[in-house]
Amino acid sequence: MSETTQAQPQLLNRELSWLAFNRRVLQEAQNPEVPLLERIKFLAIFSSNLDEYFKVRVATLRRLVKLKKKTRAKLGEDPVVQLRDLLEEVGRQQQEFGDTFRNGILPELRAQHIHLISEHDLTAEQRQWVDEYFRQHVQDLLSPIILDENLHHLFLRDQSVYLTFLLSQPENRKKQELERVVVMELPTKRHGGRFVRLPDQGEEKFVMFLDDVVRCCARELFPKYQKVQVHAVKLSRDAELDIQEEVSGNMLAKIKSSLQKRETGYPARLLYDPAMPKEVLRAVMQKTGIGKEELVEGSRYHNFRDFFGFPDFGLAELQYEPMPPLPHPTLPRTGKMLPAIAERDHLLHPPYQSFDYVTRLITEAAQDPQVSSLSITLYRVAGKSEVAKALLKAAKNGKQVTVVVELKARFDEESNMFWAEKLQKAGANVIYGIPELKVHSKLLLITRAEDDQNRLYAYLSTGNFNEKTSEIYADHGLFTANPEITRDVVEVFRYFHDRQDKTGQFHNLLVAPFELREKLVALIDHEIQLAQKGKDAYIILKLNALQDERMILKLYEASQAGVRIELLIRGISCLIPELAGQSENIQQRGMVDRFLEHGRIYVFGNGGQEKVYVASSDWMARNLDRRVEVAFPVLQDDLRAEVRHMLDLQRQDNVKARDFHNRFIGPEDAASARIRSQFDTYDYLKSLCKPTKKRK
């Protein structure tokens, strides 16, 4: 019998998949149906995303490129090729970004009587106003650094905009130095923002970049020079992503050995104004030690993420209509929450419903004399965290407070450390994560004495205990006193204390790194078995990212067996849907809209007895193997129907959904109803609210 060679399953490169996601963000900035000032925010999101991408992914690839060729070959995809391909795509997107801003946003702003002007556009009256503003509010915030032989090294702060000044034609030509190069950090934070609003002229509104205010008054800074040329640069530094996030096993030791001498905060990208004189760029490179490979041609302005602070001019019609958080249909709007949770489970859906229910629960527990202990995992904590303040109150009230703080939460380390130290000083038992793992699960456990025994209450969520992000991240959280769930939550916290393997000790929760992968595979295998018997079999997955190769291959296997699979992926997806012989039974869509889709939902047909899980975990190798993650079942029938209804709205979205190729999935015809799932979800949850009785 001759053997047939099976074709290698096709996967999409992770880097290009992420860039395709950011392309969807850019599409929102280009969409005329999105309110104008919101489109500007999508430009800011695009820019912020790309900054983080260079700090983490590009920086990591550049470190891997420095490995020996034989070592690189064992990584699978060649980082040299990946880096080349992604930089080419970034270049294309940056060009499109600039075109969107210059030829789309700016003309539409002018049509709305909003003028973003430079120093070249000022009238004499405006110039006088800007000069005075500069003297009173900007000049004292500037600190010049001269790039000469006395400066041995120039350190550029990460993600800050710097202005370079080429000073020439000095008035005193007897001086030996005819030219000087000076660098100054743009004082955006100390100034209170990147933009300066000028006085209105009738209905015409004017605003300037802070950069251009400085450019306008540069001669005043350097009065001894007749010519001053000003340009901008911005440096993104390596975020020092732990290499364990990317690789493991024997390769880990080799790569660690190869990277031991890497420089802390290695430059990942230097954006520069292409109009910058070559001698200025050379001086910056020489004094910073930045090489040509880190240079990326930008534009006149950098840090478009600062457009989050662009003035709104009080023009509500250019922004999204308000969607105030809805009251919860089954939780009390005032008063105690624990009795309501004791009666039944409740699902919370921020930002459609207020995150305040979570802080209220913690505050109530902190003050309840029958509550003996609170345990919580904190992954990303708000700077002015009401959650942390409530935990402080609990500790000061004598409760046993255990806080598992993840110090490796990228870019939130400082806030997490601040609150961890405060809680520890207040008497809380602070656990600083788990060696070799990130704690990414979102759990709260409360122990309360009732009827001569302890009763457990829990809150499990897809989103962080963070009031700020809860206003823009679409998440799901479960309030429960069901022992089938709370017993498993106890085991998770027990693991944080004793660090002992918990495999086989979870009955309802799916917990990584112990059993999440294996139980997901078993659930998929069950659908495969149903399909092979000719029964209806399906899987619906809503994820932020699908990257794990083993799980993708298992989904390919399920597709080939006849299992219908629907994927709703916001970000990365390395799976390629609808390929003959591989994934013809898999459909995939992604969505970007007003809120950031952050909740993960797994649905398995299970022969008509559908299983629905809500989770903190994406299907990436790091989530399944190197993080503490929790997926929890929705056991209550009405809540399971609630989750499915919200999920079905996203499956039917024909306004904001895109297919695998980033093409919008529009209505089938002109007569078809438009379904915009986030807005329809708000209306659905609003319909669940019982009207309050009017007072007599």
ABEGO torsion letter per residue (X at the ends): XBBBBBBBBBBBBAAAAAAAAAAAAAAAAABAABBAAAAAAAAAAAAAAAAAAAAAAAAAAAAAAABBAAAAAAAEBBAAAAAAAAAAAAAAAAAAAAAAAAAAAAAAAAAAGBBBBBAAABBAAAAAAAAAAAAAAAAAABBBBBBBAABABBBBBBGBBBBBBBBBGBABAABABABBBBBBBBBAAAAGEABBBBBBBEABBBBBBAAAAAAAAAAAABAABABBBBBBBBBBBBAGBBAAAABBEAAAAAAAAAAAABBBGBBABBBBBAABBAAAAAAAAAAAGBBAAABBBBBABBGAAAAAABBAGGBAAABBBBBBBBBBAABBABEBAAAAAAABBBBBBOAABBAAAAAAAAAAAAABAABABBBBBBABBBABBAAAAAAAAAAAAGBBBBBBBBAABBGAAAAAAAAAAAAAAAGBBBBBEBBGBBBABBBBBBBBBBGGBBBBBBBBBABBBBAAAAAABBBBBBBBABAAAAAAAAAAAAAAAAGBBABGABAABBBOAAAAAAAAAAAAAAAAAAAAAGBBBBBBBBBABBABAAAAAAAAAAAAAGBBBBBBBABBBABBBGBBGAAAABBBBBBBBABBBABBBBBBAGGGBBBBBBBABBBBAAAAAABBBBBBBBABAAAAAAAAAAAAAAAABAAABBBAAGBBBBBABAABBBBBAAAAAAAAAAAABBBBBBBX
